[in-house]
Amino acid sequence: MSYKILLFDLDDTLLDFGANETDSLTKLFQQHGYTFSDELFQVYNSVNKQLWAEYENGKIVLEDVLNSRFSQTMLRLGQVVDGIEWENEYRELLGNGCQHMEGALEVCQSLSVSHRLFVVTNGITRTQIKRLQQSGLYDFFEDIFDSQSIGYQKPSKEFFDYVMSHIKDFNKKEALIIGDSLNTDIKGGLLAGIDTCWMNRAAKTGSADMQSTYTITSLVELYDICTPKNEHNG
């Protein structure tokens, strides 16, 4: 298949969100006089996942997730804090985090010569753009599509309808979605009728009802999918 348009997920596909999150949370809690332990992370993670699930189910708005996750976390520990202040500080720390996933810079730089590259992310506009700029990947992308700006999240049909309608000369048959999440990236591609490439670094077991067009364990494997062998020397 000859693909011309590559739609890349960002977190844990190109940029290491896990490393960025841990580093940013550690610094945030230290700034407020707390040691960020495994136990504290488990409390935060539980609160954060619950809030995001409520948002995805339409029960709360995005601002409720962002502005209350830290106040709710600390309330479970018997502390009252300004959730909005903590969120703003965390957002600043996250925006400075630009750890690459292995091969991200080389692959984006190489494929951007022969393909049109776009980012499709469930993230906060300002944070994701800043991270891309800090990482040195920003200039390889023609445009960045994020759920906050669009008003819908992957895997919704509305998200991808927006993306497809805002890319000039978009052709489904020439597009490929690359991402690490079966539930957002691969499911989104299936709903939109676009070929998918599952970035499965940990060699997880797939899902029978969400079959990806391709499965890779390393970004460099994209060369075999996207670029004829005689065009790539690396």
Summary of the structure (lengths in Angstrom):
residues: 234
radius of gyration: 18.5
end to end distance: 20.3
largest distance: 62.5
contacts: 729
relative contact order: 0.16
helix: 53%
strand: 14%
